[in-house]
């Protein structure tokens, strides 16, 4: 294969690739136009940007800028128009004055943000991101879109990253001054005088433990009475249902199932009676403990605790008293 033939093949391949890029760019351009008419600006602007990358012409860049402008992303639109203006200037395109006029009209509405470094902080001592993108343009305004912006930065010597939300309106100007980490306080060379104060002793309330025990015992008794009431009502319903369904409404006409169910109902009722008696006794005992608490001082401990709870089994019932004093 001669050198001329090889060059011809390369040129043909390059031309074919360029044609393919232009076709794809045209498809994306038309897609962007349709999406922008539907006010689906995020998708439309992305299509225009892809079209420009495949076929970087001034018209494609102008559509990128126009899309951002209609989307009210004024900072992005301003930057895109500036790129189109430079392209037109470099190419001697007659559209340059018109693009310049658009930029001049848009300029007053474009927000500006200035990130300032304090005098005692150098640029190499700080890492900054603006809206999660690396940032390094300090002490001069940059164009941004209207809305809130997140400035995050980390300063060498600081314990943690700092952040600040900066809201900027259309045509507004905002400044953010980064803060250097505060210097550590100097260590005192002379030991500080220590004043020893005797702790104030708090006197426990007389009879506190006994009153707490009385409340706990009485409360447990009330719980037991409530449970016994529920058991009694359930036993009554169970007994009545068994008589109706398996005994023909008479106590001496029960089949085996009826006998079993009525026996279980009577057992539950007996257990409820025991629980009720114990609960009433606990209520009375709790009241007595509370009222008869001694008036003399009685040291208390924060670790003291007491509990009372009913215990009901298949064939037994009772009260569980526990804790520590």
C-alpha positions in Angstrom: 0.0 0.0 0.0 1.5 3.4 -1.0 1.7 6.4 1.2 -0.9 8.2 -1.0 -3.4 5.4 -0.7 -2.9 5.3 3.1 -3.5 9.1 3.4 -6.6 8.7 1.2 -8.0 6.1 3.5 -7.3 8.2 6.6 -9.0 11.2 5.0 -12.0 9.2 4.0 -12.3 7.7 7.5 -12.0 11.2 9.1 -14.6 12.6 6.7 -17.0 9.7 7.5 -16.6 10.3 11.2 -17.2 14.0 10.8 -20.3 13.4 8.8 -21.5 10.9 11.5 -20.9 13.5 14.2 -22.8 16.1 12.4 -25.8 13.8 11.9 -25.8 13.0 15.6 -25.4 16.6 16.5 -28.3 17.6 14.3 -30.5 14.9 15.9 -29.6 16.1 19.4 -30.2 19.7 18.3 -33.7 18.9 17.1 -34.3 17.0 20.2 -33.2 19.9 22.3 -35.5 22.3 20.5 -38.5 20.0 21.1 -37.7 19.6 24.8 -37.2 23.4 25.2 -40.7 24.0 23.7 -42.0 21.6 26.3 -40.1 23.6 29.0 -38.1 20.5 29.9 -35.0 22.7 30.3 -32.7 20.3 32.1 -33.0 17.7 29.3 -33.0 20.3 26.6 -29.8 22.0 27.8 -28.1 18.6 28.1 -29.0 17.8 24.5 -27.7 21.2 23.2 -24.4 20.7 25.1 -24.0 17.2 23.6 -24.7 18.6 20.1 -22.1 21.3 20.6 -19.5 18.7 21.6 -20.1 16.7 18.5 -20.2 19.8 16.2 -18.7 22.8 18.0 -20.2 25.6 15.9 -21.4 29.1 17.1 -25.1 28.3 16.5 -25.0 25.3 18.8 -23.3 27.3 21.6 -25.9 30.0 21.2 -28.7 27.4 21.8 -26.9 26.2 24.9 -26.9 29.8 26.2 -30.5 30.5 25.2 -31.6 27.3 26.9 -29.9 28.3 30.2 -31.4 31.8 30.0 -35.0 30.5 29.6 -34.3 28.1 32.5 -33.3 31.2 34.6 -29.8 29.8 35.1 -28.4 33.2 34.4 -24.8 32.6 35.4 -24.6 29.5 33.1 -26.3 31.5 30.3 -23.9 34.4 30.7 -20.8 32.2 30.5 -22.2 30.3 27.5 -22.9 33.6 25.7 -19.3 34.8 26.5 -17.9 31.6 24.8 -20.1 32.2 21.8 -18.9 35.8 21.6 -15.3 34.7 21.6 -15.9 32.1 18.9 -17.6 34.7 16.7 -14.7 37.2 17.3 -12.1 34.6 16.4 -14.0 33.5 13.3 -14.8 37.1 12.2 -18.5 36.1 12.4 -21.0 38.9 11.8 -23.1 37.8 14.7 -20.5 39.0 17.2 -22.2 42.5 17.8 -25.6 40.9 18.4 -24.1 38.4 20.9 -22.3 41.3 22.6 -25.6 43.2 22.9 -27.3 40.1 24.5 -24.5 39.9 27.1 -24.8 43.6 27.9 -28.6 43.3 28.5 -28.2 40.2 30.6 -25.3 41.4 32.7 -27.2 43.5 35.3 -29.4 40.5 36.2 -26.5 38.0 36.7 -25.7 37.4 40.4 -22.1 37.6 41.6 -20.4 35.8 44.4 -17.0 36.7 46.0 -15.1 34.3 48.2 -12.5 36.2 50.2 -9.5 34.9 52.0 -8.5 36.7 55.3 -5.1 38.3 55.4 -3.6 35.6 57.6 -4.7 32.7 55.2 -3.0 31.7 52.0 -4.7 30.0 49.1 -2.6 26.8 49.4 -3.8 26.5 53.0 -7.4 26.0 52.2 -9.5 23.6 50.0 -12.8 25.1 48.8 -15.8 23.7 46.9 -18.7 25.7 45.5 -21.8 23.6 45.0 -19.6 20.5 45.4 -17.3 21.7 42.6 -13.6 22.6 43.3 -13.1 26.4 43.7 -10.0 28.5 43.6 -11.0 32.0 42.4 -10.6 34.1 45.5 -11.1 37.8 46.2 -12.9 38.5 42.9 -16.5 38.2 41.9 -17.7 35.2 39.8 -21.0 34.9 38.0 -23.5 32.3 39.5 -27.1 31.3 39.0 -29.8 32.9 41.3 -30.7 30.8 44.3 -28.8 29.2 47.3 -25.2 28.1 46.9 -23.2 25.9 49.3 -19.6 27.0 50.1 -17.6 24.3 51.9 -14.0 24.7 52.9 -11.3 23.0 55.0 -8.4 25.0 56.5 -5.1 23.4 57.4 -5.0 23.2 61.2 -8.8 23.2 61.6 -10.5 20.3 63.3 -13.4 20.0 60.8 -14.8 21.2 57.5 -16.9 24.3 57.6 -19.8 25.2 55.3 -22.1 28.1 54.6 -25.3 28.4 52.5 -25.3 31.7 50.5 -28.6 32.7 49.0 -28.3 35.1 46.0 -31.2 36.8 44.2 -31.3 37.9 40.6 -28.8 40.7 40.1 -27.6 40.3 43.7 -24.0 40.4 45.0 -22.8 38.4 48.0 -19.4 37.9 49.8 -18.2 35.0 51.8 -15.1 35.5 54.0 -13.4 32.3 55.0 -12.4 32.0 58.6 -8.9 30.9 59.7 -8.7 28.4 62.6 -8.4 30.1 65.9 -5.0 29.8 67.6 -4.8 27.7 70.7 -4.8 29.5 74.0 -1.3 29.8 75.6 -0.6 27.4 78.5 -0.5 29.0 81.9 3.0 28.9 83.4 1.7 29.4 87.0 -0.6 26.8 88.5 -4.0 28.2 89.2 -5.1 28.3 92.8 -7.6 25.6 93.6 -10.4 26.5 96.0 -11.8 23.4 97.7 -15.4 23.8 98.7 -17.2 21.3 100.8 -20.0 19.7 99.0 -23.4 20.6 100.1 -25.0 17.6 101.7 -28.6 17.1 100.8 -30.8 15.6 103.5 -33.1 12.9 102.2 -36.8 13.3 102.8 -37.9 11.4 106.0 -39.6 8.1 105.2 -38.9 8.5 101.5 -38.2 4.8 100.9 -41.3 3.7 102.7 -43.5 6.1 100.8 -42.0 4.9 97.5 -42.7 1.3 98.6 -46.2 2.2 99.6 -46.9 3.7 96.2 -45.4 0.7 94.4 -47.3 -1.8 96.4 -50.6 0.1 96.1 -50.0 0.5 92.3 -49.4 -3.2 92.0 -52.6 -3.9 93.9 -54.6 -1.7 91.5 -53.1 -3.5 88.5 -54.1 -6.8 90.1 -57.7 -5.7 90.6 -57.9 -4.5 87.0 -56.6 -7.9 85.8 -59.0 -9.8 88.0 -61.9 -7.8 86.6 -60.9 -8.6 83.1 -60.5 -12.3 84.0 -63.9 -12.3 85.6 -65.6 -10.8 82.6 -63.9 -13.2 80.2 -64.8 -16.2 82.4 -68.4 -15.1 82.5 -68.6 -14.8 78.7 -66.9 -18.1 78.2 -69.2 -19.9 80.7 -72.3 -18.4 79.1 -71.2 -19.2 75.6 -70.4 -22.8 76.6 -73.9 -23.2 78.2 -75.6 -21.9 75.1 -73.6 -23.9 72.5 -72.8 -27.2 74.3 -75.3 -27.5 77.2 -78.6 -26.4 75.8 -78.7 -23.6 78.3 -78.7 -25.9 81.3 -75.9 -26.8 83.6 -76.7 -30.5 83.8 -77.0 -31.1 80.1 -73.5 -30.5 78.8 -71.5 -32.7 76.5 -67.8 -33.3 76.9 -66.8 -30.0 75.2 -69.3 -28.1 77.3 -68.0 -29.7 80.5 -64.4 -28.8 79.7 -65.2 -25.2 78.7 -67.4 -24.6 81.8 -64.7 -26.1 84.0 -62.1 -23.8 82.5 -64.4 -20.8 83.0 -64.9 -21.6 86.6 -61.1 -22.1 87.1 -60.5 -18.7 85.5 -63.2 -17.1 87.8 -61.6 -18.7 90.9 -58.2 -17.3 89.8 -59.7 -13.9 89.3 -61.1 -14.0 92.8 -57.7 -14.8 94.3 -56.0 -12.0 92.2 -58.7 -9.6 93.4 -58.2 -10.5 97.0 -54.4 -10.1 96.7 -54.8 -6.8 94.9 -57.1 -5.4 97.5 -54.7 -6.5 100.2 -51.8 -4.8 98.3 -53.8 -1.6 98.0 -54.5 -1.6 101.7 -50.9 -2.4 102.5 -49.6 0.3 100.2 -51.8 2.9 101.8 -50.7 1.8 105.3 -47.0 1.9 104.3 -47.4 5.4 102.8 -49.4 6.8 105.8 -47.2 5.2 108.5 -43.8 6.4 106.9 -41.5 7.5 109.8 -40.8 11.2 110.2 -37.2 10.6 111.3 -34.4 11.1 108.7 -33.9 8.0 106.6 -30.9 8.0 104.2 -31.9 7.0 100.7 -30.1 5.6 97.7 -30.6 6.3 94.0 -30.1 2.6 93.3 -33.2 1.6 95.4 -36.1 0.1 93.4 -39.1 -2.1 94.0 -41.7 -3.6 91.8 -45.0 -5.5 92.1 -46.6 -7.5 89.3 -49.5 -10.0 89.2 -48.7 -13.6 88.1 -51.4 -15.7 86.4 -50.8 -19.3 85.2 -53.1 -22.0 83.8 -54.0 -23.2 87.2 -52.6 -20.6 89.6 -52.5 -16.9 90.4 -50.6 -14.6 92.6 -48.5 -11.4 93.0 -44.7 -11.1 92.4 -42.9 -8.7 94.7 -39.2 -7.9 93.9 -36.5 -5.3 93.8 -33.6 -4.1 96.0 -33.4 -1.8 99.0 
